[in-house]
Amino acid sequence: MNKKSKSLGMEITTFRLNGHTYQEFIKANHDIDEWLCRQPGFQSRYIAEDDGGVIVDVLIWNSVADGTKAMHKIITETRDSKVHDMIDHGTVVWKCIPIYRSYKLDN
């Protein structure tokens, strides 16, 4: 088994919005979050916006394969979500990469 199949997967998607704020985008994501929670291997999601207005959407999966499978289904299975109309699709950059080390501070 190779390293990628043993590793957690980190999905990183960056994009700009079509005339919407990140607050509007986050609010509109309720149905997407529900869909993600039903996907095998989904662990967590983080949405941020950088100083230049680029949205950074990071998801953690049990494996790169889990993240990749979900990515191939999300558009068709959530096609009615208003989230898709809020995104400037010409600016989307997507990748799912293996996590080889993680560290978490326990409180």
N, C-alpha and C positions, 0 to 999 in steps of 0.2 A: 504494500500500500504506500502511495507517495505522500509527501508532506501535505499537499493540498487536501487530500481526502481525510486527513486526521485533524485538520485545523478548523477553527471557527471561521466563518466568512464575514467580511465587512463590506457591505454594499455602500458605495459612495456615489451619490447623484448630485450634480450641480446644475443650476439653471437660473434663468431670470423669469420674473413674472410679467404678464401682460397687463400693466396698469393696475395691479392690485398690491396691497401691502402684505407684509409677511403675517400680520395679525389676521387678515382676511383669509389668507392661505391656510394658516393653522386651523382656524375655525372650520373651514370647509373640509378639512381632512378627517372628520369624524368617521365617515363611511369607509375611507381608505384604512384607517387604523383598525376598524372592526374586521375588515377583510384580511389585513396582515395577521391579526391574532388567530385567524383560522388556518393560516398557512403552516405546513410542517416545517419545523426548524426555526421559526421566528422567535427571537429573544427580546429585542428592544429596538427603539427608534429615537433618533435625535434630529431636530430641525433647528438650523441656525441661519443667520444672515450675516454675510461679511460686510465690511465698510463700503464696498462697491455695489451693494444691492444684489449680490449673488446668493441664492438660497443653497444651502448645503444640507442635504438630507442623508443621514447615516443610519443604516440598519445593521444590526448584528444578527447573524444566522448561525445555526449549528454547523453549517458547512457552506462552502462556496456553491456546491451543487444545489442546496436548498434555496439560496438567494437567487441563483440563476433561473431555476425553475419558476419561482414566483414572478420574477421579472418578465418572463415570457408569457405569463398569464394575466398580469395586472391590467393591461389596457383593455383586453376583451372582457374580462370578468367584472371590471368596474367602469365600463364605458359610459354609464349614465352619471358618473360623479362629476360635479361641477369643477373639481380640482383640475381636470385635464384641460379645460378651457382657460384656466388661469395661468397656465405655463406657456412660455415662449418656447415651443418645441425645437426651434432652430438653435437654441442655446444649451440644450440638454447634453450633458456628458455623464455616462454611466459606466461603472465598473464594479466588479465584485472580486475582492482579493482575499487571500488567506491571512489569518492572524496567527503569527508564530509565537508571540509572547504578549501577555496581558498582565497588568498589575492593578489591583483595586485596593484602595484604602478602606478598611473596614472601620466604621464608627461605632 
